């Protein structure tokens, strides 16, 4: 990446994403001048959630099967309960995550999204945080789990919940500068 080329960020989500965990980081990255692409299982609009109520929708830019991970500098994974649970069953999603880790590119996950990292088997020995209900899964995947608003462990950035979005956004924007 040259000084003239904006960093390219991939956000991966599907129906059931926590609205604030996709829209707010996306806006922070766009406002910082980064090129942001949203990938999903299909190009149909995906449904956001505000906790347990339907929120806004957004139309993906690309399907997972067409993503070339080497084209991106960072991967952002929003949470929500249904979103990561659905994505962890998609081979393309897991392959994308593993590709980012294989080349030590930055991966950021918030709330329930670190469950995708457990599914991708990339957490052994890593320090992370998450929503409380998935912390046992992360420990079982070999992670050291802590309760902090944002945890940065090398190329991995994690946060716990929507309240942590300001710290999460600061960390992800700084990671691609």
N, C-alpha and C positions, 0 to 999 in steps of 0.2 A: 504494500500500500504506500503510495506516495503522499506527500502533504496535500496535493490537489485532489486526491481521490477520497470521497467520503467512505468511512467504514461501512461495511454491509452487514446488516443484522437480520437474522432469521428468527421469527417468532413462530412457534408451532402450537396450534390449538385446534379444538373441535367443539362441538356442542357441549355446553355445561361449564365453559370457562368462567372463572370469577371475573366479572366485568372490569372492576378497577385494576385487577392484576394484569390485564392485557392492555386496556386503553391508556392507563396512566404511564406505564413504562414505554409504550409505543410513542406517546406524545412527547415524553422527555427525550427519547432518542431522535425523533424527527426534529424537535426544537433545537437539538444540539447539532443538526446538520447531517445525521446519518441516513443512509439508504436502508429502509426497513421493508422487509417482505414477510407477509403472513402466509404460512403453509398449513394446509389441512388435508383431510382425507378426500375431499371433493371441493369443487368450486362454488357450491351452493352456500348462501349465507349461513354462518354459524351463530348459535344462540348463546348470548351471555347470560349470566345469572348475577343478581345482587343478593347474595346469601341464598335464600331459598325461593326468591321471586324472580321471574323472567325479567331480564334487562334488555339491553340493546343487542342488535345483530351486527355483524361485520362480514364482508365478503372476502374470502381468501384470494391471494394473488396467484398461488401456485398449489398444485397437489403434491402431496408427500413424495409420490413416486417419481416426480420430475425434479426434485431438489438435488442439486449437486453441492454437498456440504463444503467442498473446497472453495466454493465461490463466496463463502461468508466468513466474516471475522468473529462473529458471536452468535450463540443460540440462546434465546430467551424462552423459558417455559412458564407460562402463567398457570395458576392453580385452578381451584374449583374442585368439587368432588368428582363429578362425572367426567370432566375433560381428561385428566391424566389416567383415570381408570379405563376410559375408552382407548386412549392413545397407547397405553402399554400393551394392548392386544394387536397393535399394528406393527408388523415387521419393519416397514419402512421407517416408522418413527424411531424404533429402537436402533436401527442401522444408522440413522442420522446422528443420534446422540453418541453412539460409539465412534463414529467417524470424527466428530468434534473432539472427543477425548483422545483418540488415537494420535491426533496432531497437536494436542495441547492447546486447542483454541478455547476461548472463553465460553463457559456455559453458565447461565444464571437461571435459577429455579426458585419459585416462591410458593409457600403454603403447602398444598397437596402435591405439587409438581415433582418434588424430589422422589416420589414413588416411581416415577419414570426412570430415574437414575438407578434405583435399586433393580428395576426390571432389566436395565441395560448392563447391569453388573459392573458399574464403574465407581462404586463407593468404598471399596475396601481400603481402609487406612485414611480416608478423607474425613475432615471435620466439617460438619453441616448443621443446619437447623431446619425446622419445618413446622407445620401444623402438628399439634401434640398427638393426634390419633394415628399418625404414620411413623412416629419416632421408633417404635419397636421394630417395624419393618426395616428401617434404615440401619438400626443397630445390627439386626440379623444379616444385613448385607455387608457388614464390616465397617460401618461408619462410626465415628465418634460424634455423638449428638449433643449439642449444647443448646441452651435457651437464650439466644441473643437476637436482636433485631436484624442484623446482617452478619453473615460469616463469609469471609473470603479465605479460601484455601487454594493458593496457587491460581489456577485458571477457573476455579469453581466458586460461584457466588450463590448463597442461599439466604432466604428470609422466611419468617414464620407466617405472616398473615397480612391482610390489607393495611393494618395500622403501620406496618413496616415499610410501606411503599416509598416514602420520602428517602429513607436510608438506602433501600434497594435501588431506587433510581439513581441516586448519587453514585453508588458503587458501579452500576452498569455503564453509566455515561463515562465515568473515569476510566473504566477498564478498556474502552476502545479508543481513548484519546492517544 
